[in-house]
Amino acid sequence: MPGAARLVDVSVERAVRQLVGWLREFRPDWVVTHDAHGGMTGHPDHQRTHRLVLLAAALPGRFPEPGGPRRVRRPLCATHPHAGTAAAASRPGRRTPCRTRR
């Protein structure tokens, strides 16, 4: 939609800081995000969501704000059988740190 806010336009630092704050507030054991290819559509905001969630989960002590670090035990990726088929074929052997459930 023209003029709509896009996640790809937000700085990585700002977005990860916000996510780390939510992780400290809600203290989840698991976090679910899109797969590395952005799900079935491959939308750039979905790809960015994947990256930001994994960074926030991997860097719990990166920001000194109150609440203390919270390590997510397991980031999970929501996948679709056809998600990123073309992209995956162009990068064989590339793995994501996200675990998937079927």
C-alpha positions in Angstrom: 0.0 0.0 0.0 1.5 3.3 -1.0 2.7 5.4 1.9 2.3 2.6 4.4 5.0 2.0 7.0 7.5 -0.7 6.1 9.6 -2.7 8.5 12.5 -2.7 6.1 12.7 1.1 6.6 13.3 0.8 10.4 16.9 0.6 11.6 18.0 -2.9 12.7 19.2 -1.4 16.0 15.9 0.3 16.8 13.8 -2.8 15.9 16.0 -5.2 17.8 16.0 -3.0 20.9 12.1 -2.9 20.8 12.0 -6.7 20.4 14.5 -7.3 23.3 12.3 -5.1 25.5 9.2 -7.2 24.7 11.2 -10.4 25.3 12.2 -9.1 28.7 8.6 -8.0 29.5 6.8 -11.2 28.3 9.7 -13.7 29.0 8.7 -16.4 26.5 10.5 -19.7 26.3 9.8 -19.9 22.5 9.4 -17.3 19.8 7.8 -18.0 16.4 8.8 -16.0 13.3 8.8 -16.3 9.5 11.3 -18.5 7.8 14.4 -16.9 6.2 12.6 -16.7 2.9 9.7 -14.6 4.3 7.1 -17.4 4.2 5.1 -18.2 1.1 5.1 -14.7 -0.3 8.8 -13.8 0.3 7.7 -10.3 1.4 10.7 -8.2 2.3 9.0 -7.2 5.7 8.6 -10.9 6.5 12.3 -11.6 5.7 13.2 -8.7 7.9 11.0 -10.0 10.7 12.9 -13.3 10.6 16.2 -11.6 10.9 15.2 -9.2 13.7 13.5 -11.9 15.8 16.6 -14.1 15.6 18.9 -11.2 16.5 16.8 -10.2 19.5 16.7 -13.9 20.6 20.4 -14.3 20.2 21.5 -11.0 21.9 19.5 -10.9 25.1 22.2 -8.8 26.9 22.9 -6.4 24.1 20.9 -3.5 25.6 21.4 -2.3 29.2 17.8 -1.3 29.9 16.0 -2.6 33.0 14.5 -6.0 33.1 17.6 -8.1 32.7 18.5 -10.3 29.8 16.1 -13.0 28.7 17.4 -15.9 26.7 14.8 -17.5 24.4 15.2 -21.2 24.6 14.1 -22.0 21.1 13.3 -19.7 18.1 10.9 -21.4 15.7 10.2 -20.6 12.1 6.7 -20.9 10.6 7.3 -22.4 7.2 5.2 -23.3 4.1 6.1 -26.2 1.8 6.7 -23.8 -1.1 8.3 -20.9 0.8 11.5 -19.7 -0.8 11.8 -22.7 -3.1 13.6 -20.6 -5.8 15.8 -18.8 -3.3 16.7 -22.0 -1.5 17.7 -23.6 -4.8 20.1 -20.8 -5.5 21.8 -21.2 -2.1 22.2 -25.0 -1.4 23.5 -25.9 2.0 22.6 -22.6 3.6 21.0 -23.2 7.0 19.0 -21.0 9.3 19.4 -21.1 13.1 15.7 -21.3 13.4 14.2 -24.7 14.2 11.1 -25.8 12.3 8.2 -27.9 13.4 6.1 -30.0 11.0 
